[in-house]
Amino acid sequence: MASRSLSDLDDSTRNKAELFMNACKSAGIDVLIYCTYRSPEEQDELYAQGRTKPGDIVTNARGGQSKHNTRQAFDCVPILNGKPQWGDKATYLKMGVIGESVGLLWAGRWNGKLKETAHFQDGK
């Protein structure tokens, strides 16, 4: 099962995730990190979604191609009144800027069709 624990990230990514969380809190943004490490098998399951399994396509990375598999990425969502705000583009943009300011790459800026606004990875 995919992890939510920052301790499952490599040291560099964990440090940046902590800086990110603190900066978001200072900006008045409550954030839930809901996925850190993900096994290659779990990544393949996500990759199948919208392709060979029902649902929307949520990733272009197969198992072994995702920074989640190397403990260098996390997915998060802004929280308002205890509820995830999946469609809050303005807050995700603020979070993206904050993430970039601490050395993370934000998938909300990726070129191509699939922008993963919830995804951050180490920019090292």
N, C-alpha and C positions, 0 to 999 in steps of 0.2 A: 504494500500500500504506500502511496506517495506520502512524503513527510511534510509537515508544517513547521518543523523545528529548525531554528536558525543554527543550532549546533550541528546539523547535518550538512551545512554549507562549508566550503573550504575557508580557510582563515581570512583571505583577502575579501571574498564575497560576503562573509559574515560581518566583517568590520564595516564594509560599505552599506550593508543592509541595516545595521544598527544606526549608522550615521543618517541614513535615509529615514528610518522610522522616527528618530529624534527630530530631524528637520521638519518632517511632516507634522509631528505633534506641535512643534513651535509655530507652524503655519496654521494651526487649528484644524488639521486634517487627521481624522482617526483612520488608521489603515489596518487591515487584516491581511497578514501573509498566509495564504492558504496552500501553497505548494513550494517546497524547496527541492529536495532530492526526489528524483523519479527514476525508477529502473528502466533499462532499455525496453523491457517487455511492456511496462506500463506506457512508455512512450509510443510503442507500436500500436497499442490499443487506442490511444488518442489519435494517432495518425489515421487509423482505420475509420474513425468517426467521419461521416459525411462522404466516405469513399465506399467501403464495403460494409459499413454498419450505419444504422440510422443516425441522423443528427446533422448539425452544421459542421463544416470543416473548421477546426480550431487550431491546427498546427500544420506546418509544412515540413516538420522535422520527424524523421523516422528514429527508431531506437538507435542510440549511439551517435546521433547527429545533434542532439539537444544539449545545451549547457546544463540543463537539469540533471542529465546523466553523469556529468562531471562535477556536480555540486557547485556550479558557478552561476546559478540562476534561481530566481524566485518569481512567483506570481502573487499578485495582491489585488485588493479591492478596497475602495474607500467605504467607510461605514458612517451612516448617519442615523442617530437614534437607535442604534443596535442592529440596523439592517444594511446589507450590502447594496451599494449604489452602482450596479453593473453598467448602467447607461449614462453615467454622469461624466460626459466628455470634458467639461470644463475642469472638474477636479482631477481627472486623469491627466490632463495637460499640465496642471500645476504639479502633480506628482512626478510627471515625466521630467519637468525642468529641475525639480529637486533631486531626482535620481541622477540626472546628468551632472549636477553640480557636485555630487560626491563621488563621481567616477564610474557610474553605472551607464550601460547602454540601455536605452528605452526602446522597446519594440514598437511603440506607437509612432515612431518616426521611420520605420523601415519602409523602403520602396517596394512596390509591388502591391498586389491585391490584398494580402492578409496582413493587417496591422494588429499586433497583439498588445493592446493598450495595458493589459494586466501584467505583462512580462518585462522583467528587468534582468540584466545579466552583467557580470563583471566585465568592465572595459579594458582589463589588463591585456 
